[in-house]
Amino acid sequence: MSHLTYLQAVVIGLVQGVSELFPVSSLGHNVLLPALLGGSWARYLNVAAPNSPYLAIIVGLHVATALGIAAYFWRDWLRIIGGFFSSLRHGEVETTEQKLAWMIIVATIPVGLSGVMFEHEFRILFGKAGLAAVFLVVNGVILYAGERFRPRRSRVADEQVVRERELATVGGPRLAGAHAAGQRAVRQQEAAGALQADARLAAKGNLAAFVIGCAQVLALLAGISRDGVTMVAGMFRGLPRVDAARFAFLLSTPVILAAGVLKIPDLLGPDANGIRPQILVASLFAGVTAYLCVRFLMRYFQARTLTPFAVYCVLAGLGSFAYLALR
């Protein structure tokens, strides 16, 4: 595995950071990329191969990606973690932070249990490039259907979020020389928006959280996006698109981090010998890219849809399948 180059490490880190946050399936891209490029990529980076050294790389990528997402939501996580411990201390679940903390726990249980019990089987049986291409198309169909058929209450919730955002901007600093004040106002508006979003999420309750969490299990299939299916499930539970994205990103942090931590032995074992510096480089790029992507997407989903990602997944999946079949 010493043949892993720093250029390959950079590419892997960038692909992970983008595809983990964008609803296009990081696992699907991790499976397809080596198969499409061939050569040393296919020899050394086959995620479906038993005892694949690629698993050691994925450990670093997962931990770095989770840290990148957590860096964006760090204020939110402080409130949520505080809510969790206060609920234990007082024996109640009353505040928004307490409710949201337990919703995240409830939503994480299905994918956590499934990952522990079936991750190896799913990776070996379904981590094939051809199947990843097919599931990437399926992911595109899910994203398109999520937008095309999402319920009216989700659309109405979108309109309410837009009205709240417009009201929040009234009276903000407008003078060109008040740049610092303007930046503070933007941060205050973002903080206020986060609190409003958390209140809307907490109002949905644990049943909705469990249903949304169950959707994450599909992401064990290479080609199905965790964030994508979680967003679609959230919208079908009546969440506005931006809240569905927020909940998806909050949910992804403990799941991705746990997946990495549980595989630490792969990173410390012999499979990683000779490539740990490259893993560090890949992880740094993955973490920084994940932070930038979640920052971009939280703004993107305020006014835009999943449809472009649906189109990409269908075209990329069909193109990859055709290439692999004809090669």
Phi, psi and omega in degrees: 000357180294351181283352178296121183268165178291329176297316177299321179298318179296314180298315181298317180296318179294316180297317179297312183299322180283309188287340177287325182268315174292143186283059185233007174075103177292320180296320177300317179290324177296329178280317186286320186304309179298321182293322181286323182280329178070196178059223182295333177300312182290327182288318191255347187238041179269104185293337183275347182289136177302137180057033180295132175298340179300334180297324178296322178294316183298328177302307179299320180296317181295313181298316181295319179297315179298320179293324177297317178293317181297328179296326178287320185261022190300321178296320179295319181293326176299317179294317183293315179296320175299321177296322179297311183289327177292327177293324176291320184292319184261353179066036181214158175230087187241317185281165178301317182294321178296315180296316182294323178300314181286331174296320178295319178297312181299318182290336182277337185301311183300312182288329178296312179295316181295320180295317180296319186277325192235003184303315182297315181296317179297319183292319182286316185282322188248358181276040178260146186300317181298317179291324177299321178296319179295313181292334175294321175296316178301319178300318177299319179296319178298315180297316180295315180297324178299322178281318186291324188242015181296148188290161183299324183295332175289320178293319178296321178297323175302314181297322179294320179297319178298317180296318179296321179293321179294320178294325182291336182274346182292130177086003178289161181299136182237354182284136182299328182280354183262047185298313181298316178296322178296319178295319177297321179296319179297315180296321178295320178295320178295319178296318178295320178297322178296319178295319178295319179297318180296323178296318178295320179295313182299330180292341181284332174085175187288330179296314177298320179298319180295317179298315179297319179297325179297328180298331180298335182300328179300335182289352172293341176275121180299123182116340178262126184276129177299309182294324180297307182291329177293319177297315180298315178298320179296318179295323179287348171266008174096007179283144169295157186303316184292327176289323176298320177294317180299313180296322178298317181290321176296318179295324185292333185298304179293328180293311181294317180297316179296320179300322178288314183297320180296337181258014179307323177304327177295324180287327181271347184277185184294337181297337181264001181300130177088352182233009182297321175299320178294323178296321178297317179297313180300320182293320178299315179294321180295316182294314180295317180295321179299317179299313181295322182291316181293326176296318178293314187291328178295333173277320182302314186283000173290333184221356186238170192248177176278352188303315179302324179289326176298314180298315179302313183299317180296312182293316180294320179294313179296317180296317179295317180297316180297317180297314182294326181287326186266347185293000000 
